[in-house]
């Protein structure tokens, strides 16, 4: 069996592995589809940002669970859809042949605790299932920014999280959903899925244009998912007095000049770092990560969020190491969220 890992030089590579015997409560799944998580995995490959002294308790727990690989992001891939081929003892809720969804790197099989599996509701597509993780962070950002009926909103960055956030903002009743990304296929997908206007931030003064669109007021809410400092600067310029911005992207160290003072200082804007799985949630105890997950799954399963043009391109697993390098590392302008077919 083979799986996709980042090797010692942080290069995606397919490695052989042996399946371990099933333990109590586990099932074996043969994968049918899968998808990586572009932004987070690229942080691990390009930045290698973790030093042990900076690990929080959550990261330490995560590391303890990683038995197959030695570093945090050695396993490349985020979610998969597969068919159960073996069932361990004491597993009653699942049977051989059931189709399920789970977390894990891109591998031909997964051996997992049955309690960690998700069952796709009738009508849910595999592409919608692959958008479950980004949907969680989009929903959290929408809630943290307190988007309300009639608000105007800018979604900055149109990877999977931004695509989910644009649709969620529309579903929440935003009167104007503007989106921004320098990549054309991402802007096109967002417009097809209901966004009202799309900007290429490399070709216009987006902050100024959004001020014009809102009669000088600025947008009520900005959801920033790109983790790009110039996008953050433009978002602040577009944001209204006392407006709210949720930063859902994972920002790295800043190495470029940015101007946060003029609009940010005088307009008394509210900026939130938004991360769905950081507990306690801002609306705890009514909302926690578990509730965010359940609501995200429901939004996808009931068809309120479209993903057909978001999981793109789709590549063969046997070529996924080369495809990962091409579409995610070297030419991100040719992809939105890469899907893998086994």
C-alpha positions as CSV (number, residue, x, y, z in Angstrom):
1,X,0.0,0.0,0.0
2,X,1.1,3.6,-0.6
3,X,0.6,6.9,1.0
4,X,1.6,10.5,0.4
5,X,4.1,12.0,2.8
6,X,6.5,15.0,2.8
7,X,10.0,13.5,2.8
8,X,13.0,14.7,4.8
9,X,13.4,17.6,2.3
10,X,9.7,18.5,2.6
11,X,9.1,17.2,-0.9
12,X,5.8,15.3,-1.5
13,X,6.6,11.6,-2.2
14,X,4.6,8.3,-2.3
15,X,5.8,5.9,0.3
16,X,5.0,2.2,0.9
17,X,3.4,1.2,4.2
18,X,2.0,-2.0,5.8
19,X,-1.4,-2.2,7.3
20,X,-1.5,-2.9,11.0
21,X,-3.9,-5.5,12.5
22,X,-7.3,-4.2,13.5
23,X,-7.7,-3.4,17.2
24,X,-10.9,-3.3,19.2
25,X,-13.3,-0.8,17.9
26,X,-11.5,-0.1,14.6
27,X,-12.4,-0.5,11.0
28,X,-10.3,-0.7,7.8
29,X,-11.3,1.6,4.9
30,X,-10.3,1.5,1.3
31,X,-10.2,5.0,0.0
32,X,-12.1,6.2,-3.1
33,X,-11.5,9.9,-3.0
34,X,-9.4,12.4,-1.0
35,X,-8.2,15.9,-0.8
36,X,-5.3,17.8,0.9
37,X,-5.6,21.1,2.8
38,X,-3.6,23.5,0.8
39,X,-2.9,26.4,3.1
40,X,-2.1,24.5,6.3
41,X,0.0,21.9,4.6
42,X,2.0,24.5,2.7
43,X,2.8,26.2,5.9
44,X,4.3,23.0,7.1
45,X,6.2,22.4,3.9
46,X,7.5,25.9,3.2
47,X,7.7,27.5,6.6
48,X,8.4,24.5,8.9
49,X,7.0,26.9,11.6
50,X,7.1,24.7,14.7
51,X,9.7,24.7,17.3
52,X,9.1,22.6,20.4
53,X,9.1,25.5,22.8
54,X,6.1,27.0,20.9
55,X,3.9,23.9,21.0
56,X,0.7,24.4,22.8
57,X,-1.1,21.6,24.6
58,X,-3.3,20.9,21.7
59,X,-0.3,20.5,19.4
60,X,1.4,18.2,21.9
61,X,-1.6,16.0,22.0
62,X,-1.7,15.9,18.2
63,X,1.9,14.9,18.1
64,X,1.3,12.1,20.5
65,X,-1.4,10.7,18.3
66,X,0.8,10.7,15.2
67,X,2.3,7.2,15.2
68,X,3.2,6.7,11.5
69,X,5.3,9.8,10.9
70,X,7.9,11.8,12.8
71,X,7.0,15.5,12.0
72,X,3.7,17.4,12.3
73,X,3.0,17.7,8.5
74,X,4.8,14.6,7.2
75,X,1.4,13.2,6.2
76,X,0.0,15.2,3.2
77,X,-3.8,15.1,2.9
78,X,-6.8,16.2,5.0
79,X,-9.9,14.1,4.3
80,X,-11.0,11.0,2.4
81,X,-14.1,9.1,1.4
82,X,-13.9,5.3,1.3
83,X,-15.6,1.9,1.7
84,X,-15.2,-0.3,4.8
85,X,-13.4,-3.5,4.0
86,X,-12.9,-4.9,7.5
87,X,-14.6,-4.5,10.8
88,X,-13.0,-5.0,14.2
89,X,-14.5,-6.5,17.3
90,X,-17.2,-4.5,19.2
91,X,-18.1,-2.5,16.1
92,X,-21.8,-2.7,15.6
93,X,-22.7,0.6,13.8
94,X,-20.7,-0.1,10.6
95,X,-20.5,-3.1,8.2
96,X,-18.3,-4.1,5.3
97,X,-19.4,-2.2,2.3
98,X,-20.5,1.0,4.1
99,X,-19.3,4.2,2.6
100,X,-17.8,6.6,5.2
101,X,-15.8,9.8,5.5
102,X,-12.8,10.5,7.7
103,X,-9.7,12.6,8.4
104,X,-6.2,11.5,7.3
105,X,-3.5,11.8,4.7
106,X,-3.8,10.6,1.2
107,X,-3.4,6.8,1.5
108,X,-4.9,3.8,-0.2
109,X,-6.3,2.6,3.1
110,X,-7.0,3.9,6.6
111,X,-7.4,2.0,9.8
112,X,-9.4,4.2,12.2
113,X,-11.6,4.1,15.3
114,X,-15.1,3.6,14.2
115,X,-16.2,6.5,16.4
116,X,-14.2,8.9,14.3
117,X,-16.1,8.2,11.1
118,X,-18.8,10.3,9.4
119,X,-21.6,8.9,7.3
120,X,-22.6,10.8,4.1
121,X,-26.3,11.6,4.1
122,X,-28.3,10.8,1.0
123,X,-27.6,13.3,-1.7
124,X,-24.2,14.5,-0.4
125,X,-21.5,14.3,-3.0
126,X,-17.9,13.4,-2.3
127,X,-16.8,16.9,-3.2
128,X,-19.1,18.3,-0.5
129,X,-17.7,15.8,2.0
130,X,-14.1,17.0,1.1
131,X,-15.2,20.6,2.0
132,X,-16.2,19.7,5.5
133,X,-13.0,20.9,7.1
134,X,-12.8,24.3,5.4
135,X,-16.6,24.8,6.1
136,X,-15.9,24.6,9.8
137,X,-13.4,27.5,9.6
138,X,-15.6,29.5,7.3
139,X,-18.6,29.1,9.6
140,X,-16.4,30.1,12.6
141,X,-15.2,33.2,10.9
142,X,-18.7,34.3,9.9
143,X,-19.8,33.9,13.5
144,X,-16.8,35.6,15.0
145,X,-17.3,38.6,12.7
146,X,-21.0,38.7,13.8
147,X,-22.3,38.9,10.2
148,X,-26.0,39.9,10.2
149,X,-28.9,40.0,7.8
150,X,-28.4,42.9,5.3
151,X,-24.6,43.4,6.0
152,X,-22.1,44.0,3.2
153,X,-19.1,41.7,3.3
154,X,-15.8,41.1,1.6
155,X,-14.4,37.6,1.4
156,X,-10.6,38.0,0.9
157,X,-8.9,34.9,-0.5
158,X,-10.8,32.2,-2.4
159,X,-9.2,28.9,-1.5
160,X,-11.6,26.4,0.0
161,X,-12.2,28.4,3.2
162,X,-13.0,31.6,1.3
163,X,-15.3,29.7,-1.1
164,X,-17.2,28.3,1.8
165,X,-17.3,31.7,3.5
166,X,-18.7,33.4,0.5
167,X,-21.6,31.0,0.2
168,X,-22.2,31.0,4.0
169,X,-22.3,34.8,4.0
170,X,-24.9,34.7,1.2
171,X,-26.9,32.1,3.1
172,X,-26.7,34.3,6.2
173,X,-28.4,37.2,4.4
174,X,-25.6,39.5,3.4
175,X,-26.9,42.1,1.0
176,X,-23.5,42.3,-0.9
177,X,-20.9,39.6,-1.1
178,X,-17.7,40.9,-2.7
179,X,-14.8,38.5,-3.1
180,X,-11.2,39.0,-3.9
181,X,-8.4,36.8,-5.2
182,X,-5.7,37.2,-7.9
183,X,-6.5,33.7,-9.3
184,X,-9.1,33.9,-12.1
185,X,-10.6,30.4,-11.7
186,X,-11.2,31.0,-8.0
187,X,-13.0,34.3,-8.7
188,X,-15.1,32.6,-11.4
189,X,-16.1,29.7,-9.1
190,X,-17.2,32.2,-6.4
191,X,-19.3,34.1,-8.8
192,X,-20.9,30.9,-10.1
193,X,-21.8,30.0,-6.6
194,X,-23.6,33.3,-5.8
195,X,-21.0,36.0,-5.0
196,X,-22.1,39.5,-6.3
197,X,-18.8,41.0,-7.4
198,X,-15.2,39.8,-7.7
199,X,-12.0,41.7,-7.6
200,X,-8.4,41.0,-8.7
201,X,-6.5,42.8,-6.0
202,X,-3.4,43.0,-8.2
203,X,-5.3,45.1,-10.8
204,X,-7.3,47.6,-8.7
205,X,-7.4,49.5,-5.5
206,X,-9.9,47.2,-3.8
207,X,-10.3,49.2,-0.7
208,X,-11.2,52.3,-2.6
209,X,-13.5,50.4,-5.0
210,X,-15.5,48.9,-2.0
211,X,-15.8,52.3,-0.4
212,X,-17.3,53.6,-3.7
213,X,-19.7,50.6,-3.8
214,X,-20.9,51.3,-0.3
215,X,-21.3,55.1,-0.8
216,X,-18.1,55.8,1.2
217,X,-19.2,53.8,4.2
218,X,-17.1,50.6,3.7
219,X,-18.2,47.0,4.2
220,X,-19.6,45.9,7.5
221,X,-17.6,42.7,7.6
222,X,-14.4,41.3,6.1
223,X,-13.5,37.6,6.2
224,X,-9.8,37.3,5.5
225,X,-8.7,33.8,4.5
226,X,-5.6,34.3,2.4
227,X,-3.1,35.1,5.2
228,X,-1.6,37.7,2.9
229,X,-0.5,40.9,4.6
230,X,-1.4,43.1,1.7
231,X,-4.8,41.5,1.6
232,X,-5.1,42.3,5.3
233,X,-4.2,45.9,4.6
234,X,-6.8,46.2,1.8
235,X,-9.4,44.6,4.0
236,X,-8.8,47.3,6.7
237,X,-9.1,50.0,4.0
238,X,-12.4,48.5,2.8
239,X,-13.9,48.0,6.3
240,X,-16.4,50.4,7.7
241,X,-16.2,52.4,10.9
242,X,-16.6,49.9,13.8
243,X,-16.8,47.1,11.3
244,X,-15.5,43.6,12.1
245,X,-12.8,41.6,10.4
246,X,-12.2,37.9,11.1
247,X,-8.8,36.6,10.2
248,X,-9.3,32.9,9.3
249,X,-6.0,32.4,7.4
250,X,-2.8,31.2,9.1
251,X,-0.5,34.2,8.9
252,X,3.3,33.8,8.8
253,X,6.0,36.2,9.8
254,X,5.6,39.6,8.0
255,X,8.5,40.6,5.7
256,X,6.8,43.4,3.8
257,X,5.7,47.0,4.6
258,X,2.0,47.3,5.5
259,X,0.0,50.4,6.5
260,X,-2.5,49.7,9.3
261,X,-2.7,53.1,10.8
262,X,-5.0,55.4,8.7
263,X,-8.2,53.5,8.4
264,X,-7.6,51.1,11.3
265,X,-6.7,53.8,13.9
266,X,-9.4,56.3,13.0
267,X,-12.2,53.9,12.2
268,X,-12.1,51.9,15.4
269,X,-12.3,48.6,13.6
270,X,-12.6,45.2,15.3
271,X,-10.2,42.5,14.3
272,X,-10.6,38.9,15.5
273,X,-8.3,36.0,15.0
274,X,-10.7,33.2,14.1
275,X,-10.0,29.5,14.6
276,X,-12.9,27.0,14.8
277,X,-11.1,24.5,16.9
278,X,-9.6,26.8,19.5
279,X,-11.7,26.3,22.7
280,X,-13.5,27.7,24.4
281,X,-15.4,29.2,21.5
282,X,-16.3,32.9,21.7
283,X,-20.0,31.9,22.1
284,X,-19.2,29.2,24.6
285,X,-21.1,27.4,26.1
286,X,-23.8,27.7,23.5
287,X,-21.3,27.1,20.7
288,X,-18.3,24.9,20.8
289,X,-16.2,23.2,18.1
290,X,-18.5,20.1,18.2
291,X,-21.5,22.3,17.3
292,X,-19.6,24.1,14.6
293,X,-18.7,20.6,13.1
294,X,-22.3,19.4,13.2
295,X,-23.7,22.6,11.6
296,X,-21.0,22.5,8.9
297,X,-21.9,18.9,8.1
298,X,-25.6,19.8,8.0
299,X,-25.0,22.7,5.7
300,X,-23.1,20.5,3.2
301,X,-25.4,17.5,3.6
302,X,-28.6,19.5,2.9
303,X,-27.1,21.0,-0.3
304,X,-27.0,24.6,0.9
305,X,-23.3,24.8,0.0
306,X,-22.1,23.9,-3.5
307,X,-18.7,22.3,-4.1
308,X,-18.7,20.9,-7.6
309,X,-16.5,23.7,-9.0
310,X,-14.4,24.0,-5.9
311,X,-12.8,20.6,-5.7
312,X,-10.6,21.2,-8.8
313,X,-8.6,19.7,-10.4
314,X,-9.1,16.0,-9.8
315,X,-6.0,13.8,-10.1
316,X,-5.2,10.1,-10.0
317,X,-3.7,8.9,-6.7
318,X,-0.8,7.3,-8.5
319,X,0.3,10.7,-9.8
320,X,-0.7,12.7,-6.7
321,X,2.9,13.4,-5.6
322,X,3.7,15.1,-8.9
323,X,0.2,16.7,-9.0
324,X,0.8,18.1,-5.5
325,X,4.0,19.7,-6.5
326,X,2.5,21.1,-9.7
327,X,-0.9,22.4,-8.5
328,X,-0.3,23.3,-4.9
329,X,3.4,24.2,-4.6
330,X,4.4,25.5,-8.1
331,X,1.2,26.5,-9.8
332,X,-1.6,27.3,-7.3
333,X,-3.1,29.5,-10.0
334,X,-4.4,26.3,-11.7
335,X,-6.3,24.9,-8.7
336,X,-8.8,25.7,-6.0
337,X,-8.9,22.5,-3.8
338,X,-7.2,19.6,-5.4
339,X,-9.2,16.3,-5.4
340,X,-7.7,12.8,-5.6
341,X,-9.3,9.8,-7.1
342,X,-8.1,6.4,-6.0
